[in-house]
Amino acid sequence: MTDTRPGSVLVLSDSLAYYGPEGGLPADDDRIWPNIAASAVGGRAELFGRIGWTTRDVWWALTQDPRIWAAVPHARVVVLAIGGMDTLPSPLPTALREQIRYLRPAPLRQAVRTAYQWLQPRLSPLGWPVALPPAVTVDYLEKIRAALAMVRPDLPVILCLSPTHRSPYYGHVHTGRAPATAAARRWAAEHDVPTVDFYPPTAAHFADFDSSAPAERLIAADHNPDGIHWGFGCHREVAEVTITGLRSALGIGDDVPTAGAVRGDDPLR
């Protein structure tokens, strides 16, 4: 049976949802994966996210942002595209990074930021600790799921499993992804939360990424030079993975035509 109810695809994410090859984009840009995916199931995306958001940050936003409170009653489905930041190596305390912006005077703040940016890639090969341990990520995922279920027990929730990166800022290290993904899969199975996996399309995207290449050449090849964010081709591939999960969660069969299907309306043209 097809779900024909009006409503949005509510996406809670970090900056991977709205950054392209040259930086951040408005939430209504039709080239980013939330809008491609929502359009393909006949809806619109309501995107909430910020750069660097961990699962903990999304929990704080859910409990503090009245815009999200206003969006939840009208949502058709929630997509939790979070957890990727949790898996990144953070050899210096996360709290240190988050507090740098508050340092005064400005020369002290800049000096501390410069030192942090120098140390981060050099210490990242340790692979530990990560920004959030898997057990903490899962704890916040459950808080988010339980809160949504309290308000909208009928609301489907989809979890996106962590993508990967090839960032020199993190020493090209991502050993935290596999244990975090395993923990997220177990949590999802325990609570009947369907998952979609962002690792395959992002691993393919970064397979030819060369962080030593000039930024102009990387952008021309549809890469963001930071090695974290994606080009529009990767956004499209991630959207296709997400659409499969959305169709399943909403009871939309493959034979049911929907607006703006990914292969019908090419966002890259």
N, C-alpha and C positions, 0 to 999 in steps of 0.2 A: 504494500500500500504506500502511495506517495504522500509525503508531507507537503501540503500546499499552504500551510499557515504563513502569514506574513511575519517578518521579523528579520533580525540581523544575524550575521555570523560574528560573534563577539570574540575578538582575538586579544589575548593577554600575552605580551611578548617583550623581548628586548629589542635592541636596534637592528637585529637581523631582519626584522619585519619591514623596515622602512629605509634602509640604507641601500644605495646602488653603487655602481662602480666609482662614482665621483663624490659620494657623501650622502647625507641625509636628504630625504624627500618628504613632501607633504603626505599626510595619511590618505589622501584621495587620489594619489598617483596610480594610474591604472596599470603600471608596469610592475608593481610590487606584489608578492605572492598573496597576501591576504585579500586584495581586491580581485585578483585573477580567480582565486578559488571561490570567493563568495559569489562573484558574477556567474560562475559555472553552475552553481546550484540555485540560480535565480534569486539571489539576495544581494545584500550589501554588507561590507565589512565595517564593524565598529572596532577600531584599533586603539589599544592603550598600551604604551610602552615607552621606555626611555633607554638611552645608551647605558650599558653596564648593569642593567637590572638582573639580579639573581631571583631565584624563586622566593626568597625572603622579601625582596623589594616588592614583588608582585602581591604577596600577602599583605604587606603594609598598604599598598595602593588599594587593594580590594576593601580594606577596612577603613580607609581614610578618604578616598576620592569620591565625592558625591556624583561625579559624572559616570563612574562605573555603576554606582547604585541606580542611577537613572536608566542605564543601558540594560541591566540584567533583566528587568521585567519584560522587555521587548525582544530579548534574544531568542533565536531559534536553536542555537547551539553555541557552546563555548569551546574555543580552541586554545589550549594551554601550550603555547610555543615558548616554553621557558625551560631553564635548567642548563642551557649551553654555557652561560657565564659561570655557573657553579663549578663546572668541570675544569676550568682553566687553572694552570698553576699559579699559586699566589704565595711565593716563598716569603714575602713580607706580609705582615698582617693586613687583611682586608680593611680593617678599621683605619689603618694608617693612610691608605689610599683615599678612603672616603673623607678623611678629615683634612687633607691637604688644602682643599678649597677654602677652609675657614681660617687658615693661618694668616697672621698679620705681623709686620707690614708686608707689602707686596714683594719686596726683594727676598725676604725670607721664604715666602710661599713659592716663588719661582726657583729658588735654590733647592728647596726640598723636593719640588716636583722634578727638577732636572736630575737630582740624585736618584730618585725613585725610578725614573725612566731609564737611567743607566744601569741600575741594579737588576731591574725586573727581567730583561732577557738573559742576563748573565747567570742569574740564579734559577731561572725557570727549568733548565735541564734536570734539576733535582726532582721535578715532577710532583713535589709535595712540599707543603700542604696545598690543597686546592681551595678555591674561593669559598665553597661550601662542601663539606663532606657528604657523601651519598645519603647517610642516615638523616642528616639535617634537611637535605633537599626533599626527601620523601616525607618528612614530618610536615614541611610547609605545603607540599602538594596535598596532603590529607587535610590540612587546615582549610585550604582553598576549596577542595571538593566538598567538604562537610558544610562550609558556609554557604556555598551555592545551593547545595541540596536542601538546606534549611529554608532558604527563600523560594527556590524553584525546584522541588523534587522531580518535576517532569523534564527538566532541562538536560539534554545530552551534553556530555563533556568528552572531549578528545584530547589526548596527550600526545605531543610531538616529541619524539625521542631525539636526543642531542645530535646536532650536526658536528662537523669537525672544522678545522682551520689549518692554515699553513703560515701562521703569522710570525715574523721575526721578532715582534714585540714580546712573544711568549716562547722564544727560542725554538719555534717549530715543534713544540712539545705538547702532546695531548694525551698523556697516559691516564688522565682522570676520566676520560669519556667512557671507557668500557665498564668499569665498576659502577659508575653512575647510571649508565643505561641498564645494566642488570638489575640494580635496585629499583629503578623506575618501572621496569617490566614486571617485577614481582608485585610492587604496589598496585599497578594497574590491573593485574590479574586478580588480586585479592578483592578489588572493588569494582570489577567489571567495567573498567574504563578502557575503551578502545584506544589503540595507539597507531600512529603513523611514524615512519622512520626517516628522519632527515639526513642520516649519515650517508646512505648510498649516493644521493644526488650531489651532496656537498663534497664527498670524497672524489667523485668524478670531476667536479668543477675544479678542484685544487690539484688534480693530477698533473696538470701542465703549468702550474704556477711557479714562477721563478722570482723569488723575492729580490734577487740582485738586478733584475731588469729595470730599466727606467720606468718611472710612473706612467709616462705618456704611452709607452708600448703596452704596459699592463692594462691600462684603461681601454686602449684600442682593441685589446684582446678580450674585452668584457670581464676584466678582473678589477676588484678594488685593490689598490697597492698595499693596503694594510694587511692583506692575507686573512682577514677575519670576515669581512662583509662580502657580499656576492655581487656578481654581475646580473644582468637581466635574464640571461639564459638560465642561470641557476635559479633565479626567482621562479621562472616558468616551470622548471623541473620540480622544484619544491611544491609549487601549486598543484601540479598533477598528482603528486603523492597525497597532498592534503585533500584534494577533490575526491579521491577514492574513499578516504575516511569519512568525509562529509556525506557522500552518497549513502554509505552504509548506515551511518548514525541517523540520517533523516529518512531512511527507507526509500531512497530514490534509486530505481533500477537503471542499469546502463542503457536500457531501451527508451527511457523517458527523456525527451528533449528538454534541455535547460538553456537559459539565456547565457550568452557570452562564454560558451565552452572554450576551453583552452586552445584547442586546435582550430576552432571556427573563427575566433576573434584573436588574431595574433597580436599580442601587445608589443612585439618587437619590430613590427613593420614600420 
